Amino acid sequence: MATGRKSMHGCFCSDDMKSTCLPASLRLLLLLLLDMSCVAPLESNKPNFVLIMVDDMGIGDLGCYGNTTLRTPNIDQFAREGVKLTQHIAAASLCTPSRAAFLTGRYPIRSGVAGVARPGVFIFNAASGGLPSHETTFAKIAKQQGYETALIGKWHLGLNCEHGDDHCHHPSVHGFNYFFGIPLTNLRECQPGHGAVINFFKYLPYKTLAIVLVTVAVLHYCSILTIPRWLVWSLLCLSLVFTALLGGFMMMVPYMNCVLMRDHGIVEQQFTAENLTQAMTREAVDFIESNSAKPFLLFLSFLQVHTAVFASPAFRGTSQHGIYGDAVHEVDWSVGQMVNTLERLKLRENTLVYLTSDQGAHLEEAQHGSNGIYKAGKATNWEGGIRVPGILSWPGQIPAGVQIDEPTSNMDLFPTVVHLSGASLPEDREIDGHDLMDLLQRRVERSNHEFLFHYCGAYLNAVRWHPRNSSSVWKAFYFTQNFDSENATTCVHTQICFCTPQFVTYHNPPLLFDLRKDPSETTPLTPDTEPAFESIVSVMAEAVERHRRSVKPVESQLSVWNLSWKPWLQPCCSTLGQLCQCQH
């Protein structure tokens, strides 16, 4: 029987080779090839990643999650070929913190991408906040592992710090070799006729000003108070100047915020949204084709279906739900293009494809988005705001046609990508996500998430507990946002729900639900209806305290200062005299 030895790479090399008549140089070459054969498969078998995030799409918008009036055949087929997660949770219910958590695998409070100021997201390109450069994203780790990386679409995690082109928060700082998309978000101002998000006039205290003016006029008329004429004219002129400046600033918002970039250069300012999904799809297909011979990571981050909703001419009028449904149809088409491209290039079996939404549908916008049976929507931590689609497919590695009802998080993609890319998790920071592969490949039946913590801005809003010895999923709210009426589930007076004290109601004891029995969160439990109420609430309170001790204070990237518009940080492709306008 032949004996042998292990090479330095673990290959078995037969001692019989010593007795052959091959020249020494050839024997050495054969030994080297044997050693390399143990290494090469590990490198060549690194999977590709296509990570798809739709903006503000509700879990009830997709056929595979129960929708019967929108056509999403490509996504539905994609779900049949892989695993569908039914309790997939966004780490935040607003764009900026949710995306920070997705990229880093950490609650946004840990990176400072959570604040106490309204609105809780970046609304200016010329803000100084953003995802800190010391945070580690899955793209940064994949790049270190030899992956080509690209972000195509929406970023919404900052741009500049100290001057208008330092790009300290740019996607390239966080591991993306290529960027084609918008650094902010798709605001109403970016499409003519869709209204305005940044409308400072609505915050002016008109009633208070009117009362003061009438009171002063009456006192002056009664000779109780004498007002010099020059003072009246001065105040009037100041008011006119202030109004003109404010109005002029609001007129410039589309040019300041609606910016399309390729890498570090501006392509369009103001961008035209109508055919942008088509352009993004072409860019994504080109990236996959150009990197088909090496490992790649593509983050395709749709602008749709965020307000202001748009669709290209080919998809207008194709749905029963107006422009919103048309946009969902276009997203489905684009997802189909990604899968078809992978199949055409014979990359499908070596690519993990993932689809999700950054949070639930924005119900206050009345755009016909659906969160299914789940309560409320975007900007809330009711299930409609944070329970999002979660579909993963990897033929040959992940079983097809499987549904998993265990709690998972969009933070779980970070450790999953890190592990599959061949890297190790960072040990110098808390990672809140868990590798999904054991769950997806059915090696385990239960999620590693015993507790999940739900933040509204920087405020801990609710906690979810899946006991290890129970099928129950308990959820406790420490405060809830005030809806317009007792039966409503929208904050219609504020266009979006806020977390600050004047907009919420605190609960002591907390509102408690068992999501297995009451997924729509219709009836809070009480000590009378749940005998274990006190012990459940106590266990969750202890978990909250442990979690809070693990959160280290950091600078808030969403403070009033970091959210504020700063003219010296404004990206501009032309002179201010041309209103920063260009079409390249």
C-alpha positions in Angstrom: 0.0 0.0 0.0 1.3 3.4 -0.9 2.3 5.6 2.0 2.4 9.4 1.9 2.6 12.7 3.7 0.5 15.8 4.0 1.7 18.9 2.2 1.7 22.3 3.8 -1.7 22.9 2.4 -3.2 19.6 3.6 -2.9 17.7 0.3 -1.8 14.0 0.3 1.3 13.3 -1.7 2.2 9.7 -2.5 5.7 8.4 -1.6 5.5 6.3 -4.7 6.3 9.4 -6.7 9.9 9.2 -5.4 10.4 5.9 -7.3 9.3 7.3 -10.7 11.8 8.0 -13.4 10.5 11.6 -13.8 13.1 14.3 -13.7 13.5 16.1 -10.4 12.3 19.4 -11.9 9.1 17.8 -13.2 8.5 16.0 -9.9 8.8 19.4 -8.2 6.3 20.9 -10.7 3.8 18.1 -10.0 4.1 18.5 -6.3 3.5 22.2 -6.7 0.4 21.6 -8.8 -0.9 19.1 -6.2 -0.4 21.7 -3.5 -2.1 24.4 -5.6 -5.1 22.1 -6.3 -6.0 22.3 -2.6 -6.0 26.1 -2.6 -7.4 27.0 -6.0 -11.0 25.6 -5.5 -11.3 27.6 -2.3 -10.5 30.8 -4.2 -12.5 30.0 -7.3 -15.6 28.8 -5.3 -16.0 32.1 -3.5 -19.7 33.0 -4.2 -20.8 36.2 -5.9 -23.4 38.4 -4.1 -26.2 40.3 -5.7 -28.0 42.1 -2.8 -31.2 43.9 -3.9 -32.9 46.5 -1.7 -36.2 48.2 -2.8 -37.1 51.5 -1.2 -40.3 51.6 0.9 -41.8 48.5 -0.6 -44.3 46.8 1.7 -44.3 43.1 2.4 -47.8 43.0 1.0 -46.8 44.3 -2.4 -45.4 41.0 -3.7 -47.3 38.0 -5.0 -45.2 35.5 -3.0 -46.3 37.3 0.2 -50.0 37.2 -0.7 -50.7 40.1 -3.1 -53.2 39.2 -5.8 -53.5 42.5 -7.6 -49.9 43.3 -8.5 -47.9 41.1 -11.0 -44.5 40.2 -9.7 -43.7 37.0 -11.6 -39.9 37.4 -11.5 -39.7 37.9 -7.8 -42.3 35.2 -7.2 -40.2 32.7 -9.3 -37.1 33.8 -7.5 -38.9 33.0 -4.1 -39.9 29.6 -5.4 -36.2 28.9 -6.2 -35.0 29.8 -2.8 -36.0 30.6 0.8 -38.7 33.0 1.8 -38.4 34.6 5.3 -41.7 35.5 6.8 -40.4 37.3 9.9 -37.6 39.3 8.3 -37.1 42.5 10.3 -35.5 45.8 9.2 -33.3 47.2 12.0 -35.0 50.6 11.6 -38.1 51.9 10.0 -36.5 54.9 8.2 -34.0 54.8 5.2 -30.8 56.2 6.7 -30.6 54.1 9.9 -31.9 51.0 8.2 -29.3 51.1 5.5 -26.5 51.8 8.0 -27.6 48.7 10.0 -27.8 46.6 6.8 -24.3 47.5 5.7 -22.6 47.1 9.1 -24.6 44.3 10.8 -25.1 46.7 13.8 -27.9 48.6 15.3 -27.7 52.1 14.0 -27.4 53.5 17.5 -23.9 52.0 17.7 -22.6 54.0 14.7 -24.4 57.2 15.6 -26.7 56.9 12.7 -29.7 57.5 15.0 -30.7 60.8 16.5 -33.3 62.6 18.6 -33.8 65.4 16.1 -36.4 65.3 13.3 -36.7 64.0 10.7 -34.2 61.2 11.5 -32.7 61.0 8.0 -30.5 63.1 5.8 -32.6 65.6 3.7 -29.6 67.6 2.3 -26.6 66.6 0.2 -24.8 69.4 2.0 -25.2 67.9 5.4 -22.1 66.9 7.3 -23.3 63.7 8.9 -23.0 60.2 7.4 -21.9 56.7 8.0 -18.5 57.1 9.9 -15.5 56.0 8.0 -14.3 53.8 10.9 -17.4 51.6 10.5 -16.9 48.3 8.7 -19.3 47.3 5.9 -19.7 44.0 4.2 -18.5 45.7 1.0 -15.2 46.8 2.7 -14.5 43.3 3.9 -15.4 41.7 0.6 -13.1 44.1 -1.2 -10.3 43.1 1.1 -11.1 39.5 0.1 -10.5 40.3 -3.5 -14.1 41.0 -4.6 -15.0 43.7 -7.1 -17.8 45.7 -5.4 -20.4 48.1 -6.7 -23.3 50.1 -5.4 -25.9 51.1 -8.0 -28.8 53.2 -6.9 -29.5 55.0 -3.6 -26.9 55.6 -0.9 -28.5 58.1 1.7 -25.6 57.8 4.1 -23.9 61.1 3.7 -21.3 62.6 1.3 -19.0 65.4 2.6 -17.5 66.4 6.0 -15.5 69.7 5.7 -15.7 70.9 2.1 -17.7 70.2 -1.0 -15.7 67.4 -2.6 -13.9 65.6 0.3 -16.4 62.8 -0.1 -15.6 61.5 3.4 -18.9 59.5 3.5 -18.9 58.5 -0.1 -19.6 54.8 -0.9 -16.0 54.4 -2.0 -14.9 55.0 1.6 -17.0 52.1 2.6 -15.7 49.5 0.2 -17.5 50.1 -3.0 -15.2 50.2 -6.0 -17.9 51.6 -8.3 -20.9 53.9 -7.6 -23.6 54.9 -9.9 -26.6 56.5 -8.2 -27.8 59.2 -5.9 -26.0 60.2 -2.7 -29.3 61.3 -1.0 -32.8 60.0 -1.7 -35.6 60.5 -4.2 -37.4 63.5 -2.8 -40.7 65.0 -4.0 -38.7 68.0 -5.2 -36.8 65.8 -7.7 -39.9 65.5 -9.9 -41.9 68.5 -11.0 -45.5 68.6 -9.8 -45.0 66.2 -6.9 -44.9 68.9 -4.1 -42.2 69.5 -1.6 -40.7 67.8 1.4 -38.6 70.8 2.4 -41.2 73.4 2.9 -40.1 75.8 5.7 -43.2 78.0 5.3 -45.4 75.3 6.9 -43.3 75.6 10.1 -43.8 79.3 10.5 -46.1 80.2 13.5 -48.7 82.1 11.4 -51.3 82.2 14.1 -48.9 83.5 16.7 -47.6 86.1 14.3 -51.1 87.2 13.3 -52.1 87.6 17.0 -49.0 89.6 17.8 -49.5 91.9 14.8 -53.2 92.5 15.5 -52.5 93.2 19.2 -49.8 95.7 18.4 -52.0 97.4 15.8 -54.9 97.7 18.3 -52.5 99.1 21.0 -51.1 101.6 18.5 -54.6 102.6 17.4 -55.7 103.2 21.0 -52.5 105.2 21.7 -51.5 102.8 24.3 -48.4 101.9 22.4 -46.5 104.2 20.0 -44.6 102.6 17.2 -42.3 104.7 15.0 -43.0 104.6 11.3 -39.4 103.8 10.5 -39.6 100.7 12.7 -42.8 99.5 10.9 -41.1 99.9 7.5 -37.9 98.2 8.7 -39.8 95.2 10.0 -41.8 95.0 6.8 -38.7 95.1 4.6 -37.0 92.4 6.8 -40.1 90.2 6.5 -40.1 90.5 2.7 -36.3 89.8 2.4 -36.7 86.8 4.7 -39.6 85.4 2.7 -37.8 86.0 -0.6 -34.6 84.2 0.7 -36.6 81.3 2.1 -38.6 81.0 -1.1 -35.5 81.2 -3.3 -33.8 78.5 -1.2 -36.8 76.2 -1.6 -36.7 76.7 -5.4 -33.1 75.7 -5.4 -33.6 72.4 -3.5 -34.1 70.3 -6.7 -30.7 71.5 -8.0 -29.0 71.0 -4.6 -30.5 67.6 -3.7 -31.4 65.8 -6.9 -27.9 64.7 -7.9 -26.9 61.7 -10.0 -23.3 60.6 -9.6 -20.9 58.1 -11.3 -18.1 57.4 -8.9 -17.0 60.9 -7.7 -18.4 62.9 -10.6 -21.8 64.4 -11.1 -23.7 63.0 -14.1 -26.9 65.0 -13.8 -28.0 67.8 -11.6 -31.1 67.8 -11.4 -31.5 64.2 -12.4 -34.5 63.0 -14.5 -36.1 60.0 -12.7 -38.4 58.7 -15.4 -35.9 56.2 -17.0 -33.5 55.9 -14.1 -34.4 52.4 -13.2 -33.7 51.4 -16.8 -30.3 53.1 -16.6 -29.5 51.4 -13.2 -30.5 48.0 -14.6 -28.1 48.5 -17.6 -25.3 49.6 -15.2 -25.9 46.5 -13.0 -25.9 44.1 -16.0 -22.7 45.7 -17.3 -21.0 45.3 -13.9 -21.9 41.6 -13.7 -20.7 41.0 -17.3 -17.5 42.9 -16.7 -16.7 40.9 -13.6 -18.0 37.5 -14.5 -14.5 36.0 -14.3 -13.9 37.0 -10.7 -15.8 37.2 -7.4 -18.1 40.3 -7.2 -20.5 41.9 -4.8 -23.3 44.0 -6.3 -25.6 46.1 -4.1 -28.5 47.1 -6.3 -30.4 49.8 -4.3 -33.6 50.9 -6.0 -34.9 54.5 -5.9 -38.4 53.0 -6.4 -41.0 52.9 -4.8 -40.1 55.9 -2.6 -42.1 59.1 -3.1 -42.0 60.8 -5.6 -43.0 57.5 -7.4 -42.0 57.2 -11.0 -42.0 54.6 -13.8 -40.6 54.5 -17.3 -43.0 54.7 -20.2 -42.9 51.0 -20.8 -44.5 50.3 -17.4 -46.9 53.2 -17.1 -50.5 52.1 -16.9 -49.6 48.4 -16.4 -51.1 48.0 -12.9 -54.4 48.5 -11.1 -52.7 50.7 -8.5 -51.6 53.7 -10.5 -48.0 54.8 -10.7 -47.1 53.0 -7.5 -48.1 49.6 -9.0 -46.4 50.5 -12.2 -43.2 51.1 -10.3 -43.5 47.7 -8.5 -43.9 46.1 -11.9 -40.7 47.8 -13.1 -38.8 46.7 -10.1 -39.9 43.1 -10.7 -38.7 43.4 -14.3 -35.3 44.6 -13.2 -35.0 41.8 -10.7 -35.7 39.4 -13.6 -32.9 41.0 -15.6 -30.4 40.4 -12.8 -31.4 36.7 -12.6 -31.4 36.2 -16.3 -28.0 37.8 -16.6 -26.6 35.4 -14.0 -28.1 32.5 -15.8 -26.8 33.6 -19.2 -23.3 33.9 -17.9 -23.6 30.6 -16.1 -23.1 32.3 -12.7 -26.4 31.5 -11.1 -25.2 28.5 -9.1 -22.3 30.5 -7.7 -24.2 33.6 -6.7 -26.2 34.3 -3.6 -29.1 36.6 -4.5 -31.0 38.5 -1.8 -34.0 40.7 -2.0 -35.5 42.9 0.7 -36.9 46.4 1.4 -35.4 49.0 3.8 -38.7 49.3 5.6 -42.4 49.0 5.2 -44.6 51.0 2.8 -45.1 54.7 3.5 -48.9 54.8 4.3 -49.0 58.5 5.0 -48.1 59.1 1.3 -51.3 57.3 0.2 -49.4 55.7 -2.7 -51.3 52.3 -2.4 -48.4 50.4 -0.9 -49.4 47.4 1.1 -48.0 46.0 4.3 -50.4 43.1 4.2 -52.0 42.1 7.5 -49.4 44.1 9.4 -50.2 47.3 11.3 -49.0 50.8 10.3 -46.0 51.4 8.1 -42.8 53.3 7.5 -41.3 55.3 10.4 -43.1 53.1 13.0 -42.0 49.9 14.7 -45.4 48.3 14.3 -44.9 45.2 12.1 -46.0 47.1 9.0 -43.1 49.4 9.4 -40.3 46.8 10.0 -41.5 43.4 8.7 -40.1 43.3 5.2 -39.6 40.8 2.4 -36.6 38.6 2.8 -35.9 36.2 -0.1 -32.6 34.4 -0.7 -31.7 32.1 -3.5 -28.5 30.1 -4.3 -29.2 27.0 -6.4 -27.4 23.9 -5.1 -26.5 25.6 -1.8 -29.9 26.8 -0.5 -33.0 24.5 -0.8 -35.8 25.7 -3.1 -39.4 26.4 -2.1 -38.7 26.7 1.7 -40.4 29.1 4.0 -38.8 30.0 7.3 -40.9 31.6 10.0 -38.1 32.3 12.5 -37.2 36.0 13.4 -34.3 37.2 11.2 -32.9 40.7 10.5 -31.5 42.6 7.6 -28.4 42.9 9.8 -27.8 39.2 9.3 -26.5 39.8 5.8 -23.3 41.3 7.1 -22.0 38.2 8.9 -23.4 36.0 6.2 -21.4 37.8 3.5 -18.3 38.0 5.6 -18.3 34.3 6.3 -19.0 33.3 2.7 -16.3 35.6 1.4 -13.7 33.8 3.5 -13.2 36.5 6.2 -13.7 36.6 9.9 -16.0 38.9 11.8 -14.4 42.0 13.3 -13.6 41.4 17.0 -13.3 45.1 18.0 -17.0 45.9 17.9 -20.4 44.5 18.6 -22.0 42.7 15.7 -25.8 42.3 16.1 -26.5 40.2 13.0 -26.1 36.4 12.8 -24.9 34.2 9.9 -28.0 32.9 8.1 -26.4 29.9 6.4 -27.2 27.2 9.0 -30.8 28.4 9.1 -31.1 28.6 5.3 -29.5 25.2 4.7 -31.8 23.7 7.4 -28.9 22.6 9.6 -30.7 24.3 12.5 -34.4 25.0 13.0 -34.3 28.1 15.2 -33.0 31.6 14.6 -30.1 32.8 16.7 -32.1 36.0 17.5 -33.6 35.5 20.9 -34.0 39.2 21.3 -34.3 42.0 18.7 -34.4 45.7 19.8 -36.5 48.2 17.8 -35.3 51.8 17.9 -37.3 54.9 16.8 -34.4 57.3 16.2 -32.2 57.1 19.2 -35.1 56.0 21.4 -35.5 52.3 22.3 -39.1 51.8 21.3 -39.8 48.1 21.5 -38.2 44.7 22.1 -39.0 41.3 20.5 -38.4 38.0 22.4 -38.4 34.5 20.9 -37.8 32.2 23.9 -35.6 29.3 23.2 -38.1 26.8 24.6 -41.3 28.3 23.0 -42.9 29.0 19.7 -44.1 32.4 20.9 -42.7 35.7 19.7 -43.4 38.3 22.3 -43.2 42.0 21.5 -43.3 44.8 24.0 -43.8 48.6 23.2 -42.5 51.1 25.7 -44.1 53.9 23.7 -46.2 54.2 20.6 -46.6 57.1 18.1 -49.9 59.0 18.2 -52.1 58.2 15.2 -54.6 60.6 13.7 -57.6 58.9 15.3 -58.4 55.9 17.5 -58.9 53.5 14.5 -56.2 55.0 12.2 -52.7 53.6 11.7 -51.2 56.7 10.0 -49.7 59.9 11.3 -51.4 62.0 8.7 -50.9 65.4 10.3 -47.1 65.1 10.1 -46.6 63.4 6.7 -44.4 60.9 8.6 -44.4 59.5 12.1 -42.0 61.1 14.6 -40.4 59.7 17.7 -40.0 62.8 19.8 -42.0 63.1 23.1 -44.7 65.4 21.8 -45.7 62.8 19.2 -45.8 59.6 21.3 -47.6 58.0 24.2 -45.6 56.1 26.9 -46.7 52.8 28.3 -46.0 51.5 31.8 -46.4 48.5 31.8 -45.5 48.2 28.2 -48.0 47.0 25.5 -47.4 43.3 25.0 -48.3 41.2 22.0 -47.7 37.5 21.1 -47.0 37.9 17.4 -47.6 34.1 16.7 -51.2 34.5 17.7 -51.7 38.2 16.9 -49.4 39.2 14.0 -51.6 42.2 13.3 -51.0 43.6 16.8 -54.7 44.3 17.3 -55.1 43.3 21.0 -52.5 44.1 23.7 -52.2 41.4 26.4 -52.8 42.2 30.0 -52.1 40.3 33.3 -55.7 39.1 33.1 -55.4 37.7 29.5 -51.8 36.4 29.8 -51.0 34.7 33.2 -47.2 35.0 32.5 -47.5 38.7 31.7 -45.3 39.9 34.6 -42.5 37.4 34.1 -42.4 38.0 30.3 -42.2 41.8 30.8 -39.5 41.3 33.4 -37.3 39.1 31.2 -37.6 41.6 28.4 -36.7 44.5 30.7 -33.5 42.6 31.8 -32.6 42.0 28.2 -33.1 45.7 27.4 -30.8 46.6 30.3 -28.1 44.2 29.1 -28.4 45.7 25.6 -28.2 49.3 26.8 -25.0 48.5 28.7 -23.5 47.2 25.4 -24.1 50.5 23.6 -21.2 52.8 23.8 -21.7 56.6 23.4 -20.7 57.9 20.0 -21.2 61.2 18.1 -24.7 61.5 16.6 -24.5 61.7 12.9 -28.2 62.9 12.9 -27.8 65.8 15.3 -29.3 69.1 14.3 -25.9 70.4 13.2 -25.0 67.3 11.2 -28.4 67.4 9.5 -28.3 71.1 8.6 -27.6 72.4 5.1 -24.1 73.9 4.8 -23.4 75.9 1.6 -19.6 75.0 1.7 -20.5 71.3 1.5 -22.9 71.6 -1.5 -21.9 69.3 -4.4 -22.1 71.3 -7.6 -21.2 70.5 -11.2 -21.3 74.1 -12.3 -21.2 77.6 -10.9 -23.8 78.8 -8.5 -24.8 81.4 -11.1 -26.1 78.4 -13.1 -28.0 76.9 -10.1 -25.7 73.9 -10.1 -27.3 72.5 -13.2 -25.8 70.1 -15.7 -26.7 67.2 -17.9 -23.7 65.1 -18.9 
